[in-house]
């Protein structure tokens, strides 16, 4: 079983799943593309380089990355 790959919807910003990836031919050579489906129903086929990675969920009460970096800087 493969792990679910998550990203954000390029249209609405909601969590989205990468359904599949494939390399498609272009005039500039092969380009890897992904099919993305978000919670609100949007679907996209776009180059993988355009995917935004979602941040891992933050545990309640855990310091954010910004708080951790501020603490480390002082």
C-alpha positions as CSV (number, residue, x, y, z in Angstrom):
1,X,0.0,0.0,0.0
2,X,1.3,3.4,-0.9
3,X,1.1,6.5,1.3
4,X,-1.3,9.2,0.4
5,X,0.4,12.3,-1.0
6,X,-1.2,15.5,0.1
7,X,-0.9,19.1,-1.3
8,X,-3.1,22.2,-1.4
9,X,-5.7,23.0,-4.1
10,X,-4.3,25.6,-6.5
11,X,-7.8,27.2,-6.7
12,X,-9.2,27.3,-3.2
13,X,-6.3,26.2,-0.9
14,X,-8.2,23.3,0.6
15,X,-6.3,20.0,1.3
16,X,-6.0,17.9,-1.8
17,X,-4.8,14.4,-2.7
18,X,-2.4,13.7,-5.6
19,X,-4.3,10.9,-7.3
20,X,-1.6,9.9,-9.8
21,X,1.6,11.0,-11.5
22,X,2.7,10.5,-15.0
23,X,5.4,11.7,-17.3
24,X,3.9,13.5,-20.4
25,X,5.8,14.4,-23.5
26,X,6.2,18.0,-24.5
27,X,8.1,20.0,-27.1
28,X,10.7,20.7,-24.4
29,X,11.0,17.1,-23.4
30,X,9.2,14.9,-20.8
31,X,7.4,16.7,-17.9
32,X,6.1,14.9,-14.8
33,X,2.5,15.8,-14.2
34,X,0.1,15.0,-11.3
35,X,-3.7,14.8,-11.1
36,X,-5.0,16.6,-8.0
37,X,-8.4,16.4,-6.4
38,X,-9.5,18.7,-3.5
39,X,-12.1,18.3,-0.8
40,X,-14.4,20.8,-2.6
41,X,-14.3,18.9,-5.9
42,X,-11.8,20.8,-7.9
43,X,-9.6,18.6,-10.2
44,X,-6.4,19.6,-11.9
45,X,-3.8,18.1,-14.1
46,X,-0.6,20.1,-13.6
47,X,3.2,19.9,-13.6
48,X,4.6,18.3,-10.4
49,X,6.8,21.4,-9.9
50,X,3.6,23.5,-9.3
51,X,2.5,21.3,-6.4
52,X,2.5,22.9,-3.0
53,X,3.4,20.7,-0.1
54,X,1.1,20.8,2.9
55,X,2.6,21.3,6.3
56,X,2.3,18.4,8.7
57,X,-0.5,18.8,11.2
58,X,0.5,20.6,14.4
59,X,-0.3,19.0,17.7
60,X,-2.4,21.3,20.0
61,X,-0.1,23.0,22.5
62,X,3.0,22.3,20.4
63,X,5.2,25.3,19.6
64,X,5.0,26.4,16.0
65,X,8.1,26.6,13.8
66,X,8.1,30.4,14.1
67,X,8.0,30.1,17.9
68,X,10.8,27.5,17.9
69,X,13.0,29.6,15.6
70,X,12.4,32.7,17.8
71,X,13.4,30.7,20.9
72,X,16.5,29.3,19.1
73,X,17.6,32.8,18.0
74,X,17.6,34.2,21.5
